[in-house]
Amino acid sequence: MSTRVKELQYQHEQLRRRSAAEREEIADIVYGLDERLHGVGRAVDRVRSIAKHPLVIAAGIGLFLAIGPARFVRFAGRAAVLAATARKLRYLRG
């Protein structure tokens, strides 16, 4: 076999090994994202189920009109943090 053919075979094998390693790395990244997005999906489903109730919608609109948009956004952000903290504490307690 010529030297050039051997070089090409070696390069081909190196590329195959590197590709396999990169595929494994990408699979690990995707698995981590999937785990994170699963929690986000559950949260979105929970918000959708709560938001379907007309009383919740009316209360949200009333609160928005009563306190103004800036304070409403700040209040909603704090409420979201509080809800997430409560869920984590419930999870830690078992």
C-alpha positions as CSV (number, residue, x, y, z in Angstrom):
1,M,0.0,0.0,0.0
2,S,1.2,3.5,-0.7
3,T,2.1,5.9,2.0
4,R,-0.7,8.3,0.9
5,V,-3.4,5.6,1.2
6,K,-2.1,4.7,4.7
7,E,-2.2,8.4,5.7
8,L,-5.7,8.7,4.4
9,Q,-6.8,5.6,6.2
10,Y,-5.3,6.9,9.4
11,Q,-6.9,10.3,9.0
12,H,-10.2,8.6,8.3
13,E,-10.0,6.6,11.5
14,Q,-9.1,9.6,13.5
15,L,-12.1,11.5,12.2
16,R,-14.3,8.5,13.0
17,R,-13.1,8.5,16.6
18,R,-13.4,12.2,17.0
19,S,-16.9,12.1,15.6
20,A,-17.9,9.3,18.0
21,A,-16.5,11.4,20.9
22,E,-18.4,14.5,19.8
23,R,-21.6,12.5,19.4
24,E,-21.3,11.3,23.0
25,E,-20.7,14.8,24.2
26,I,-23.7,16.1,22.3
27,A,-25.8,13.3,23.7
28,D,-24.8,14.3,27.3
29,I,-25.7,17.9,26.6
30,V,-29.0,17.0,25.1
31,Y,-29.8,14.7,28.0
32,G,-29.1,17.6,30.5
33,L,-31.3,20.0,28.6
34,D,-34.1,17.4,28.4
35,E,-34.0,17.1,32.2
36,R,-34.2,20.8,32.6
37,L,-36.9,21.3,30.1
38,H,-39.0,18.6,31.6
39,G,-39.4,20.7,34.7
40,V,-40.2,23.8,32.7
41,G,-42.9,21.8,30.8
42,R,-44.5,20.8,34.0
43,A,-44.5,24.4,35.2
44,V,-46.1,25.6,32.0
45,D,-48.7,22.9,32.2
46,R,-49.5,23.9,35.8
47,V,-49.8,27.6,34.9
48,R,-52.0,26.7,32.0
49,S,-54.4,24.7,34.2
50,I,-54.5,27.5,36.7
51,A,-54.9,30.2,34.1
52,K,-58.0,28.5,32.6
53,H,-60.1,29.5,35.6
54,P,-62.0,32.7,34.9
55,L,-61.6,33.9,38.6
56,V,-57.8,33.7,38.3
57,I,-57.9,35.7,35.1
58,A,-60.3,38.3,36.6
59,A,-58.1,38.6,39.7
60,G,-55.0,39.1,37.6
61,I,-56.6,41.8,35.5
62,G,-58.0,43.5,38.7
63,L,-54.5,43.4,40.3
64,F,-52.9,44.8,37.1
65,L,-55.4,47.7,37.0
66,A,-55.1,48.4,40.7
67,I,-51.4,48.6,41.1
68,G,-50.1,49.5,37.7
69,P,-47.9,47.5,35.2
70,A,-44.5,48.1,36.8
71,R,-45.6,47.0,40.3
72,F,-47.6,44.1,38.8
73,V,-44.5,42.8,37.0
74,R,-42.5,43.1,40.2
75,F,-45.2,41.4,42.2
76,A,-45.5,38.6,39.7
77,G,-41.7,38.0,39.7
78,R,-41.7,37.8,43.5
79,A,-44.7,35.5,43.5
80,A,-42.9,33.2,41.1
81,V,-39.8,33.1,43.2
82,L,-41.8,32.4,46.3
83,A,-43.7,29.6,44.6
84,A,-40.5,28.0,43.3
85,T,-39.0,28.2,46.8
86,A,-42.1,26.6,48.3
87,R,-41.9,23.8,45.8
88,K,-38.3,23.2,46.5
89,L,-38.9,23.2,50.3
90,R,-41.7,20.7,49.9
91,Y,-39.5,18.5,47.7
92,L,-36.7,18.6,50.3
93,R,-39.1,17.7,53.1
94,G,-40.1,14.6,51.2
